[in-house]
Structures are given as C-alpha cells and as structure tokens.
Amino acid sequence: MPVEFLGIAATNDGSETTARSGAAFDKEYTLRLARAHEDHGWDRVLFAYGSGSPDPAPAAAYIAARLDRLQILLAHRPNVSYPTFAAKTFATLDQISEGRLTVHFITGGNDHEQGREGDTLTKDERYARTREYIRIVKKIWTAHEPFDHEGEHYRFHDFVSDVFPVQQPRPKVSFGGSSPAAYAAGGAEADIYCLWGEPLEKTAQQIEAVKAAAEAAGRIDAPRIQVAFRPIIAPTEELAWEKAHRTLGAIRRRRQAGPARHHRNGVLEATAPQNTGSQRLIAIAEAGDRYDRALWTPTAAATGGAGNSNALVGTPETVARALLDYYDLGVDVLSARGYDLLDDAVDFGRYVIPLVREEVAKRDAERVAERDAERQGAYPAPGPHQSLTAVRG
Ligand SMILES: Cc1cc2nc3c(=O)[nH]c(=O)nc-3n(C[C@H](O)[C@H](O)[C@H](O)COP(=O)(O)O)c2cc1C
C-alpha cells in the first residue's frame, strides 16, 4: 500500500522555537507554506484548530482554490457548530477542492480550552458526542431524502442537505486520541486513526487497541493508521544532533520568555495535561531520551507533551529508515512538521520523502511477488476468498 505524507498548514510562521513575524492569519505565508508542500512531494496538509486561532475552514478553502493537487485535512471540533451546518460546510469545501477534503474530528483534550467556546462536557462525554456527530455528518453527506435525528446530544427533524461532496460515497473521516474512550469512538467511526509518535513498541500497542475497538464495533475493516513526528535532519548524524540540541535550547528559551506558554491551544503549560496522549508522551520522555533508531523525546518533555512533539533525529537516510520501521508496523500515513515550518517542509520533501516512497514501493513489490510465489506453490489458482491485491501482512 503506498504511503502518504501529511504536513502542516500553519497560518503564520510561528512555532515552538520562533515567535511569529506577522499576524495570526498571514495570508501570504499560509499560501507559501502550502505551496512548498505541494511542490515537494507531500500529499496533504493539516489545518489545526485552537479556540483563538484563525478559522481553519475558510483558510482551507483559500488554499484549495489556489493549489491544484494538495489535499486538505481540516480539523473540526464538534462543540463549535451544529452537525447539519458542519456537514454542509464540509460538502461545500469538498466541492471547492474538487474532492481533496478529509475531516479530522477533534474531541478536545483539555476542559479549560473547551470551556473557552462554551463546552462544559467531560472528556468521555465529549467522545460520545463526537461519535454521534460523526454519524450524523456521514448520513447528511449521503442522504438524499429528509430525515429526523433523535440522539443524546442532537435532535432535529426533516433535514436534507442540498450540497453533496464530490468524493463518493463521502470524504474520509480522521480521528485522534489515546484514551479508551478515544479508541472506542475512533475505532468505530474513523477511516484514518491518528497517533502522536511514540516508540515502536508503544505504537504497536496503540494500533492493536484501535483494531480491537474497530472489531468490537462490528467493523470488518480497521482504520488506516497515521503517526506524527517532528523530524530534525542534517547532512551528517553529528550535524543533526547539534541541530537537535539547538532546537531544544530554542524551545526552552521561548517557553521561559512567557508568551510562548500560550502555544498549546492557548492553554497554560503550568498545568499537567488532561489528555491521555500528552500524559503518555511525558511518561515516555521521563523513561528515556532515545528510543529505537532515531526517536528523541526531550522536545516532547520541554513542551509538556504538547501534541506532536517527539523528534526523529539524523540524516535523511536514518530518518527515512526510522519511518519505514513504523510502516512495517502497519502505519501508512506519516505526518511530519519541522520547527522552521517552511524550510523544513522543503528539506523533508526533498531528502526524506523520496527515500521512503522508493523503499515502500520496493517492499510492496517484494511482498506481492512472495505471496504470488507462495500461492503458485501451494495452490494451483487463488480461491474466491483470497485477494491478489492485499500486499501487507
Ligand atoms: C494528529 C492529531 C491532531 C490533532 N489536532 C488537534 C487540533 O488541531 N486541535 C485540538 O484541539 N486537538 C487536536 N488533537 C487532539 C485530539 O483530537 C484529542 O481531542 C485529544 O488528544 C484528547 O485525547 P486523549 O483521548 O488522548 O485524552 C489532535 C490529535 C491528533 C492525534
């Protein structure tokens, strides 16, 4: 199965290491960054959501209208709109982008941040609401007759949308979270399940939890798995590690300076994170700085486990091999974001993406050849239940 690369669609040039140079919505930078992804081999970019941040939906529409190939992953929090309204926004955006939209449904990991926009539910209640919301959105995307909905969180009558997505039967649903409630909701509803980069062993455990939840929900398939990292690459290992330590120093200085404390969705970092995903990252960092081939955790520790924060450090070859280790676990969407968002997107696209794609194509071809050989040896012809196209174990 071909691998996909997800980058970031920031609306300004700020990061954990650098203060932004202009407004929160810097229109020119937003386009420049997205174009850098499109021009350097990325498949898709994430438009994230924060309570005070520019609204990602119109920003995504702007990028979709200006670029031809880049796909869009739009983060959306159910608490900020009614599902009928959201489903029409998504369908319209799928029209504008000519079928390039995926929606990332966010439950919200912090009560205080959720409360900023009027959300008073607990995290587990929010997951139940997200699940109901996703089911409604999926139905609206595909229903051509008016219908009623009587649920726990939403009730409406006689609704039918007059705008439908280009993608048939519907755009893909992406989902993230690492708590049992997240696995249950995402395992049931997601097409793509997103994890933050953890050591291989822990990632394998999370993948199993997602698969088990999908099976428990009665699915015959399982979500594809996405894993996110912060690559730090340089021409030699030595230079990459120097860069990694420089990056860590810049993160620490910026956080000590004050305003950067607001980075994680505007939530003050002094409080311990409430979301399981961040708690896991902190525990992993406390247990060790380095894991596997290139995973480095001090960047996660320094940000209080703020989302995608574990680094992969090394030459492009080392980082590509590290990513392929995750591919071998069953991860086929690789998400990456540097600290200098624009330059790092260009470098990663130039030096890492081609290496990974080439090796994935080789591995896939070898697997197909091996299976074909096995089948020809064991059976004269494949039975009706055997797929000739399934290439991964
Ligand atoms: C890849 C990925 C992207 C995410 N993007 C956002 C985001 O843009 N805004 C946000 O508030 N939460 C975001 N989240 C947070 C989760 O959707 C989830 O609400 C939170 O981590 C609760 O997690 P828990 O189940 O681990 O406790 C993201 C999570 C992942 C894995």
The ligand as an ORCA input file, in Angstrom:
! r2SCAN-3c Opt
* xyz 0 1
  C      -2.867     14.105     14.703
  C      -3.678     14.807     15.749
  C      -4.085     16.117     15.502
  C      -4.824     16.812     16.463
  N      -5.196     18.083     16.194
  C      -5.826     18.793     17.144
  C      -6.161     20.160     16.924
  O      -5.915     20.728     15.849
  N      -6.797     20.843     17.918
  C      -7.109     20.243     19.113
  O      -7.682     20.885     19.987
  N      -6.814     18.930     19.356
  C      -6.180     18.219     18.409
  N      -5.878     16.904     18.647
  C      -6.295     16.316     19.951
  C      -7.219     15.113     19.900
  O      -8.145     15.211     18.872
  C      -7.968     14.737     21.188
  O      -9.045     15.576     21.341
  C      -7.173     14.861     22.441
  O      -5.860     14.461     22.210
  C      -7.818     14.012     23.558
  O      -7.060     12.911     23.699
  P      -6.999     11.647     24.649
  O      -8.030     10.679     24.161
  O      -5.598     11.168     24.364
  O      -7.189     12.011     26.098
  C      -5.167     16.184     17.684
  C      -4.763     14.849     17.911
  C      -4.024     14.165     16.972
  C      -3.616     12.753     17.282
*
